Amino acid sequence: MSKVAFPADSSVVAEVRPSPNHGERKGVERPDMIVLHYTGMADPRAALERLCSPGREVSAHYFVFEDGQIVQLVPEGRRAWHAGAAIWAGETDINSRSIGIEIANPGHDYGYPDFPKRQIAAVTALCRAILTRNTIQPQRVLGHSDVAPARKQDPGEKFPWRLLHESGVGHWVKPAPVTSGGRVLSLGDGGDAVITFQELLAEYGYGVTVNGNYDSAMHDVVAAFQRHFRPARIDGVADQSTQTTLRDLLAARGRVRTISNRSRSFEYVAGP
Ligand SMILES: [Zn+2]
């Protein structure tokens, strides 16, 4: 496919740089998920180049530089190739369902620096714009690690999910504090308590097999959960804080929350 320019889907896009790496969305009219990534390369320009290279078979809809500049690579209506083998809420063709955003950050292999504020502001604005055009539930704004926990760590525990949530993007609750004590589940454990916890993770959307075995796959899922929702300690151990945070998320999930609702609550808080 040739690199035909296309109109940007969003006014926050500074530049369109067409990638040839995309296809038809399969079985879905419009995306209903956003998946956030970090580039995991030392040089962001090289990362962008890679996502636009024919034959690489990788791409994303959007790329956000450290300074907040946003580049669009693939039209939202098309299926970009960013998630790979993945699963969420029982669905495995995450690329067909999602909009992929690559956030320039060298990642864990290169020191994993903090995400600059300007970059986070840009990611937030981009997501808000996407949410105005697409019906995407808050709990379907996810990290790559959420949908591919055995393979991926991005965007990682430094990604400020709370800040996005405060701007009306994604699902988040204040994590329960890490304390000692309580029933702790970890690698090698089994039985009914493990089944219950697996059922809760699966109910939230994680791709766990409910088999009563706290195996390495389960360990990876819990670590992914912690990276997103309880970043104070990422050890793959289902301590009380991890279990409580998951229950709190599930309890908060049904609440309808839109950007306009959020704006109203801000006005209320800031009112005279
Ligand atoms: Zn990724």
Residues whose N, C-alpha, C, O or C-beta is under 5 A from the ligand:
A	BS01	ZN	H37 Y38 H82 H144 D154
